[in-house]
Amino acid sequence: MTQTPTTNTVTDSDSEAPALSDRKTERRNSILQHAAKLFARDGYADCEMERVAAESGIAKGTLYLYFRSKEELFCACVDQGMRELQASVQTAASQHTAALEKISAGILAYLLFFETHPEQAELLIHERASFHDRLTPTYFMYREESRERWRTVWAELLQNGTLRRELKVDQVLDFIGNLVYGTMFTNHFLGRSAKDQHAVIMEILLRGLLAPN
């Protein structure tokens, strides 16, 4: 009995499905990029969906296929920005093995992200202004998630005696988190250089403020 060879036949519908999914993802990302800049420039209240659709090169009806409301679109813009921020920081930190180098690279990547994506800083401001009833703003939700990744880095420095042993990891995480958050907004408002401010932070962080006795 002759056995017929088995072949994997790819139908047109099979090959078109991934391509269609990729196009949807690309279009969604394009919408988010245009919407983020418009929300940052005009504010949440004054940014109309018609304008977002026009800037994105699509019909208003198509826009609503991706986002059911302006609030959903705005929240998606903030969420996407915070995802990209965390990815940038973790990618930069992962290129180093020493704890202090990881921290330095992460801080620089953080500041550079907002320098190159100033609309993301504006979105955080607009989120607070338009949705101040939220218990936890999106930024702090993502910051809380990232704490566990950085907890082990700082714990290593405490355990090996690089940092004063009486310090608590959560104290250090809060201090650094608040420091870079405030620096980011100062840079954004005053146009300061991310690299320059990173150098200042690391100098004072590693050497302190007090002169030797």
Secondary structure, 3 states (H helix, E strand, C coil): CCCCCCCCCCCHHHHHHHHHHHHHHHHHHHHHHHHHHHHHHHCCCCCCHHHHHHHHCCCHHHHHHHCCCHHHHHHHHHHHHHHHHHHHHHHHHHCCCCHHHHHHHHHHHHHHHHHHCHHHHHHHHHHHHHCCCCCCCHHHHHHHHHHHHHHHHHHHHHHCCCCCCCCCHHHHHHHHHHHHHHHHHHHHHHCCCHHHHHHHHHHHHHHCCCCCC
